Amino acid sequence: MWRAHEVFALEHVLVFTQAYHLPRALYIGRRLGLDIRGVAPPKQADPNAARVYLREMFARIKAFIDVEILASEPKRGE
């Protein structure tokens, strides 16, 4: 999201990602000032759903800290 906003200077963004990633992507994009919409494919049965949900819970906490507290930017390549 940061690159879309800062590097590519986009203002309007359409994100395609899995349903469990979508709320985080939309949150980050909106906090960066993007006019953002999202689309996810239909949900399918996932035997690892509990693990994915747990991982996403921590990823959302990290996203909040990165966006609201640290105002983090992506690491630059060497």
C-alpha positions in Angstrom: 0.0 0.0 0.0 2.8 2.4 0.9 4.5 1.8 -2.5 1.2 2.4 -4.3 0.8 5.7 -2.6 4.4 7.0 -2.3 6.3 5.4 -5.2 3.6 5.0 -7.9 1.6 8.1 -6.7 -1.7 6.3 -7.0 -4.8 7.7 -5.5 -7.4 5.1 -6.5 -6.6 1.5 -5.9 -8.3 -1.8 -6.4 -6.9 -4.7 -4.3 -7.3 -8.4 -5.1 -6.4 -10.7 -2.3 -7.7 -13.5 0.0 -10.6 -12.6 2.2 -8.6 -12.9 5.4 -6.0 -10.3 4.1 -8.5 -7.9 2.7 -9.6 -6.0 5.9 -5.9 -5.4 6.7 -5.1 -4.2 3.2 -8.1 -1.8 3.1 -7.2 -0.5 6.6 -3.6 0.3 5.6 -4.6 1.8 2.3 -7.3 4.1 3.9 -4.9 5.2 6.6 -2.4 6.2 3.9 -5.1 8.3 2.2 -5.9 6.0 -0.7 -9.3 5.7 -2.3 -9.2 1.9 -2.0 -11.6 -0.9 -2.9 -11.1 -4.6 -2.4 -12.1 -7.9 -4.0 -11.6 -11.4 -2.7 -12.3 -14.7 -4.4 -15.0 -17.0 -3.1 -14.0 -18.7 0.2 -12.9 -22.4 -0.1 -12.6 -25.0 2.6 -9.1 -24.6 4.2 -7.8 -27.3 6.6 -5.4 -24.7 8.0 -8.1 -22.1 8.7 -7.4 -21.9 12.4 -3.7 -21.3 11.8 -4.4 -18.7 9.1 -6.8 -16.9 11.4 -4.3 -16.8 14.2 -1.5 -15.5 11.9 -3.8 -12.8 10.5 -4.8 -11.7 14.1 -1.1 -11.0 14.8 -0.6 -9.4 11.4 -3.5 -7.0 12.1 -1.9 -6.0 15.4 1.4 -5.4 13.7 -0.3 -3.4 10.9 -1.9 -1.2 13.6 1.4 -0.6 15.3 3.2 0.1 12.1 0.6 2.5 10.8 -0.6 4.3 13.9 2.4 4.3 16.3 5.6 3.8 14.3 4.5 5.3 11.0 6.8 2.7 9.4 8.0 2.8 5.8 9.1 -0.2 3.8 12.8 -1.1 4.1 14.8 0.1 1.2 16.8 -2.3 -0.9 20.6 -2.1 -0.8 
